[in-house]
Amino acid sequence: MHFFQKQPMMRRVIYALFPIYIYAFLFYGFRLVFLSILIFTAGILTEYLFEKRKNKKVSEAVLVSCMLYTLSLPPNVPWWIAVIGIVFGIAIAKEAYGGFGRNVFNPAITGRLFVYVTFPTFMTSGWLVAKFGSFGKDAITSATPLAILRYGGSVDIAKLFLGLRAGSFGEGAMFLILLGAIYLIVTRTASFRIMLSTFLSASAFILLFDLFLGKMPFLLAILSGSLIFVSVFIATDPITAPKNKKAQIIYGLIIGTSIAVIRSFSLFSEGTSFAILLGNTFAPLLDFLTKKVKK
């Protein structure tokens, strides 16, 4: 008897994320492995305890949630905070709604946002810069590119693209994220409409804010933070995103616009987590409003 439900779509997401995981390991080494072991154990165990009462198996989707959650964390986050976040995400954002396929909010982002709001000091000061191939050795603390840009500084565009800067475990490898996007689109695993509408709407407003309000430089801003990672892997979550094609475009517009506004005008330098949950909130309504009425 298999422990997990077989979910080919979720496996394809894991395949797309795996190169990013390996790339992060080359930078952060055992730190990533240590946190992954704790997060996957806590996440799987949480879902198992809920599903056991219903005589159901653990979904392979929980592996995706754990993977996305891990890759979204600051490398220096305390282990106990990482565990609290994934338990909250799986228990409250997923199982409280009835389990796989019934949840309204993305579990990985819900968990991350919970610990971000609850433990802001730890979640905003755990940024490390490690050299490629250092496996976590000689890492130094640094402000994230978005924080630097907000205060008028500048960052190297090549380093942004290659992930040679401070940030979460998985947001830096732009070229691997783009390859993952191509794979997910070709295999019809994720919606290209959501990817494009999220990224393009965020980019458009960031450009406008740069040109007319003197906010963060456009090109550096769109390559900083987790905008591309979120557009490809988080916004496209098939459970919490709309199913209707028109709704998917509007959904991406909501998320992308929210990211640009939060980044530019709030105290939060990133804003993607808030934007995703806002989009999740409207997803069922968007499907309802855009569905075809049978005559």
N, C-alpha and C positions, 0 to 999 in steps of 0.2 A: 504494500500500500504506500503510495507516494505521500510525503508530508505536505507538499505544496500542490495547489491547483495548477494545472498546465495552462499557461497564458502566453501563447507565441508572441503577441504584440508586446507584452511587457519584456519578454526576452530580447526582442529587437532593440528596445530602448537601452537595456543593459549593454548589449553589444556596442551601441553607439557611444555609451558613456565610458566603456572600459579603457579605450586609449587615453582619455582625459585623466582617468584614475591613475594609469601607469605614469603618465607625464607628471602628475602631481607627486607621485611617489619619488620620482627622480629629484624633486626639489625638497620634499619634506620628510621622506624616508619613514622611519619607524613611527613617527608622530601620527602620520596618516593611518598606518596599520593599526596602531594601538586604539585610536578613536574609532576606527571602522569596526573592530572586533566588539567593542562595547556597544556601539550604536546598533549594529546588526543584531546582536544578541538581545538587546533590550527591545528593539522594534518587533522582531519576530516573536519573542516571548509575549509581548503585550497583545499582539493580534491572536496568538495561539490561545491565550487564556480566555479571550472573548469568544473566539470561534468554537472552542471546545464545548462550550455550553450549548451550542446549536448543532453539535456533531458535524461541523464543517471543517474543511482544510484551510490552512493558511494560504493566502493568495500570493502569487509571485509578484504581484504589484507592491507588496511590502518591501521587497528587495530593491525595487526602483525608488521607493520613498526613502529608504535608508541611504541609498547611494546618492540621491539628489541632496538630501539633508546634509550628509557628510561633506560633499563637495561645496556646499554653500557656507560652511563654517570658517571662521578665522582659524588659521593653523595653531594658534596658541591658546585656544579656548580651553578652559578647565574641563576635565573629562566628565565630572558630575553634572555640569551644565549641559553638555552634549547629550547625556543620557536623559536628563529631565525633558529636554526638547523633543526627542523622538518619541518618548513615552506619551507625552501630551499630544503630539501630532497624530499618532496612531489611535490613541484611546478616544480623544475628544473630537478630532476632525474627521475620523473615519468610522471607528467602531460604534461611537455614540449614535451615528446615523443609520446603523444597520450593517456596516461592513462594506466590502468591495462593491462598487457600482452604485452605491446609495449616498455616498458622501458628497456634500456640496462644496467643501473647501479642500484645497490641496493639502494633504497631511504634512508633507515635507516643509512647505512654506509656513503653514500654521505653527508647526513646532519651532521653526527658526524664529518667527516673529514673536512667539511667546517668550522665548529666552532673551530675545533682543530687547523687549520692553521690560522684562522682569529683572534682567541682569545687564543693564546697558554698559556699565563700566567694563565688564569682562568682554562683552561682545564688540566693543569699539576700540579696544586697546590690545587686541591679540594679533595684530598684523605683523607678519614677518616677510623679509625678503631673503630668499636663499638662491644660491647659484645653481644653474643646471648641473645635475650630476653630483651635487653635494650631499644628497640624501639627508638633508636637515642639519648638516654640520655648518658651522660658521654663519648661521642665520642671524640677521640683524633686524631690529624693530624699525618700522618706518610708517609714516602716514600713507594712507591709500592715495592713488592718483586723483580720485574725486575730491578728497579732502584738500589735496595740494592745489588743485585747480580752483576750488571755491575761494581760496585765499590768495589768488593771483599768481600762483606758481606755474611752472611748466614741467612737462614730463616728456620722455623720449618716446616717439610714436612706434619705433621698432621694438622697444622693450614692452610696450603695451601689447603689441600683436603677438609677441613670443611668450608673454607671461612673466617677464623678468621684472616684476614689481610686486609691491604689497597688495594683498587681496585675499579672497577666500581660496580654498584649496583648488576649486575647479574653474573659476571664472577667467583665468588668464590665458589659457591655450586657445587663442582665437582660431587658429588654423585647424585645430582638431575639432572645435565646436562647429565650424563651418562644414567640415567633412562629415560630422555626425548629422548635421542638418540635411545634407545631400542624401545620406543613407536612409534617414527616416522618411524623406519625401519619396525617394525611389521605391522603397518598400511599402509605401502607403501606410506608414505607421503613425505619422503626424501630419497635421494640416499645414500646408504651405501658406494658406490664406492667413492663418493666425500668426505664423512666423513673420510674414511680410507686413501685415497690418500693424502688428505690435512694434516691430523695429522701425518701419518707415514713419509711422505717426510720431513715435518718440523722437526720431531723428529730425523730422520736420519742425517740431516745436522747439527742440534744442537749438536748431539753426536760427529760427525766428528770435528766440530769446538772446542768442549771441549777437545777431545783427542789430537788433533794435533796443535791447536792454543791456548789452554789454556783459552778459552772463558768461558761462564757461565756453572756451573755444570749441567750436562745433566738432571737428574731426577728433580731437583729443577726448572730448566728452563722450562721444558714442563708442569709443574704444575702451573707455575706462569703466570700472564697475562691472556689474553682471547683466547689463542690458542684452547683449547677444546671447549669453547663456540662458537667460530667462526666456527670451523670445523663442529659442529653439526647444528647450527641454521642459520648462515649467508651464508657460502659457498654453502649450499644446497638449497638456494632460487630457486624455480622451474622456475621462470621467467628469472632471469639473469644468470642461470647456463646452460650449454649445455644439450641437450636432448639425444644425442647419448652416448652409454655406454663407448666406447673407449674415446670419447671426455671428458667425465666426469672424467676419470682417469687422463688424461693429464691436465685438468683444475685444479684438486686438487693438482697435482704436481707443477704447476705454482704457486698456492697460497701458498702451504706449503714451497716450496723452497724460495719464496720471503720473507715470514715471518722470516725464519731463517737468511737469509742474512741481512735483514733490522735490525733485532734485534742485530745482532752480529757486524755489521760494520758501521751502520749509527748513527746519533745523536738521533734517535728516539728509545726509549727503547722497544716499542711494535711492531708497524709495520703492524698489522693485517688489518687495514683499507686500507692502501695503497695496500697491497697484494690483497685484495678482489676486489678493483676497477681495478687493473691490470688484474686479472682473468676475470672479467666481460668484459673487453675490447676484450679479445681473444675468449670469448665463442662462438659468432656467426661463427667466422672463424674456430674454432675447429669442430663445427658441420658440416660445409661445407666440410672440408678436410677429415672427417672420415665417411661421409655418404656413404652408399652402392650405387654403380652405377648399375642401372637396365640394364640388357642385353636384 
